[in-house]
Amino acid sequence: MGARVGLFVTCLVDLYRPSVGFAALKLLEQAGCTVVVPAEQTCCGQPAYNSGERATTKQIARQVIAAFDGLDYVVAPSGSCAGMIRHHYPELFADDPATKLAAERVAHRTYELVSFLTDVLGVTSVAASCAKKITYHDSCSGLRELDIKAQPRALLGSVAGLSITEMEDAETCCGFGGTFCIKYPEISDRMVTNKTDAIEKTGADLLLAGDLGCLLNMAGKLKRRGSRIEARHVAEVLAGDLSAPAIGEADPR
């Protein structure tokens, strides 16, 4: 039996893009994992944390810790949520030693999906094809908190028919930033405008990233600009499942 992996689905995947959760599940099972999806999971607590609501964040974190404690690993198709659990949960409970120990157990076993596949399981290729020219956006939390940069590109390099064209400033924020885009909408819009300018300059058919929040933000801007470029989560391409419409596109069924 492979490692018992708890899939942290994330709020945005659950509510807006379930296909990403199913793609993550497929990739983990193909890698030999036994996947558990705890029904008790909710949000990782990052919106409350970023808003300074520490009491609310602790309440949410305790529920997540209880849901995933005892599993070999916790994996999320989001660098943002994985970074929240891995880096911020232990510090939340600095004044509560017993809960801090439980938080550390979960934190130390938590990974972003593609990083887990490559860095922990040693996956070097996937059995998928995608005859498109893509460009990849490096999401802030995954890049800066979890050092995710080469991993998605390495696996994408094994996808048959796919070619990668790097955009200018791929590591620059798209302007989403969770609550940032709500608190500072004008700055956020300027940032996503700059980002979509860079995306369109690549001539890519498809924009990929590892965080759905970023993708919703960029896909929305591309759509409003009338761009032909589609947007998808990297897990969908790696899993070879493009059956769901691209983000922001209507379901033809």
C-alpha positions, 0 to 999 in steps of 0.5 A: 500500500502506498502513502496515505495522503489527505487531499486538501481540496481548497475552498476555490476548487470545491466551489468553482473548479471541482475538476482540479480536485479530481485531477489531483486525485488521479495524479496521486493515485497514479503515483501509488498513493492511497488518497483520503478526502476528509469530509470535515475539511473546510477553508485553510483560514488564510483570508481570516489570517490575512485580515488579522482575525487570529481567533477565527483563524485558530478555530479554522486551523484546529478543525483542519488539524483534527481532520488531517492529523494521523495521515502520512501527508497532506497535499493541496493543489494550491501553493497558497493553502499549503503555505498557510498550513505549513508555515503559519499554523505552528506560529498560530499556537505559540501560546498553546504547546499541545495544539502547537505540536499537533499543528507541527505534525500536520505542517511538516507533512503538508505539500503543494501537489506538484512539489509533492509528486516531484520532490517527495515521490520522485515522479519525473513524467506523466502519461498525458498529451496536450498539443498546445503552446502554454505559458506558466505563471508562478504564484506568489505563495508557492514560489516564495513560501514553498520554493516551487519553480522548476517542479511544474515545468519539469513535469510539463516537459513530459506532456506529449505535444506541449511546448512552453513559452516563458512570459516576462516577469513570470514571478510577478504577482497577478494582483489577486492576493486573496483579500488584497484585490478587495482592499486595493482594487485599483492597484490589483487591476493595474497588476493584472493588466500588466500580467495579462499584457505579458501573457498575451505577448507570449502568443500562448494558447493556454495559461497555466498556474498552480493556484486557482485564485490567481487563475480566476483573476487572470482568466477574468481579465483575459476574458474581459479583454476578449483574449483567445487565451484559455486558462487552466490549473496545471493539474488538469493538464498533467492528469490529461483531463481537459474535459471541463471547459477552460476557466471562465468558459461556459459549459456547452452541455 
